[in-house]
Amino acid sequence: MIIHPILPIWLMSIMCVLMLVMKRKGVWNFIRQILIVLLIFTINLRIMVFDKDVPKRELNIDVLFVIDNSMSMLAEDFDGDGRRIDAVKEDCEYIMDKLNGARFSVISFGNFAYRLAPYTSDNDVVLTAIQSLEGETQYYAAGTSLNMPYKIMLEALKKDQEQDDERVQVVFFFSDGEITSENEKLESYKKAQPYIVSGAVLGYGTSKGGRMKVHSYEGDYGDPFYMQTRNDSGSLVDAISKIDEKNLKAIASDLGVNYYHIEKDSAIRDVIGDISSYLDEFSKEGQTGTEGYKDTYYYFCIPLAVLLVYDMIYYKRRMKE
């Protein structure tokens, strides 16, 4: 048994306590009040039980996440002082939830580009790969290149289409757009455009920039520290990473998708709302039986409805008396 609360448990607890504070007169009336509150609290928990034959939604959509895992993604300027990489992780999870039934794959890039997960319908595998991203360390980082993921990304799209040309391909590119590799210019992503029908380039960070808390090397279990650099006078100061929207807009133009500056948690909702509606024209949906967890909240809705109807009739009669 697992739970997936609709509202945070702490918030629902406060609401339930407030509903009980307004105590009704009469023992039976108060008992009904307690039962109603308990049922509401239980429904909110969204209790799910294991079942060997749970219908699983399947879409003919393949979603490729291309995620910047360079040191600059550790900058603390998302919606205040949040880390960019943490915002990316949450947004990936949101996208997977809204496009449930699609297959997902992950490419990360920094010094090198890696295929962390092939296309799979096992969301746990994909989420584990994404959650493992923690930016590069001080001594390992060698400058950010936005060209790094292009080749492996193009190969993934080509191979996927060759295997099944009826599947719809979508790309989400997550980055701050910063290029710190010396003398490097952004290359074109246009060759990837014919393989995708939708997607987005999502930019994280601010023009003001943010400081980056890093570790010295892999396996460094000490507390992270703010990355420092020398200013024009030679003094050590905290290094600042700033978003470069020009590069991100160029990639979006090459891919034929829209660019979005993601500045707060709610921004991703509008992005996925637009894209999911557009994908309805291309996607095909099916269902297969599989092991999983099924909802039980509707079992508690029945007695709740009975109690509410009884309440309505009871108080309606009282008002007439």
Stockholm file with secondary structure:
# STOCKHOLM 1.0

chainA/1-321         MIIHPILPIWLMSIMCVLMLVMKRKGVWNFIRQILIVLLIFTINLRIMVFDKDVPKRELNIDVLFVIDNSMSMLAEDFDGDGRRIDAVKEDCEYIMDKLNGARFSVISFGNFAYRLAPYTSDNDVVLTAIQSLEGETQYYAAGTSLNMPYKIMLEALKKDQEQDDERVQVVFFFSDGEITSENEKLESYKKAQPYIVSGAVLGYGTSKGGRMKVHSYEGDYGDPFYMQTRNDSGSLVDAISKIDEKNLKAIASDLGVNYYHIEKDSAIRDVIGDISSYLDEFSKEGQTGTEGYKDTYYYFCIPLAVLLVYDMIYYKRRMKE
#=GR chainA/1-321 SS CEECCSSCHHHHHHHHHHHHHSCCSSHHHHHHHHHHHHHHHHHHHCEEEEEEEEEEEEESEEEEEEEECSGGGGBEEETTTEEHHHHHHHHHHHHHHHTTTSEEEEEEESSSEEEEEEEESCHHHHHHHHHTCCCCCTTTCCCCCTTTTHHHHHHHHHHHHHHCTTSEEEEEEEECCCCCSTTCCCCCCGGGGGGCSEEEEEEESCSSCEEBEECSSTTCCSCCEECEEECTTSCEEECEECCCHHHHHHHHHHHTCEEEEECSTTHHHHHHHHHHHHHTTTCCEEEEEEEEEEECHHHHHHHHHHHHHHHHHHHHHHHHC
#=GC SS_cons         CEECCSSCHHHHHHHHHHHHHSCCSSHHHHHHHHHHHHHHHHHHHCEEEEEEEEEEEEESEEEEEEEECSGGGGBEEETTTEEHHHHHHHHHHHHHHHTTTSEEEEEEESSSEEEEEEEESCHHHHHHHHHTCCCCCTTTCCCCCTTTTHHHHHHHHHHHHHHCTTSEEEEEEEECCCCCSTTCCCCCCGGGGGGCSEEEEEEESCSSCEEBEECSSTTCCSCCEECEEECTTSCEEECEECCCHHHHHHHHHHHTCEEEEECSTTHHHHHHHHHHHHHTTTCCEEEEEEEEEEECHHHHHHHHHHHHHHHHHHHHHHHHC
//
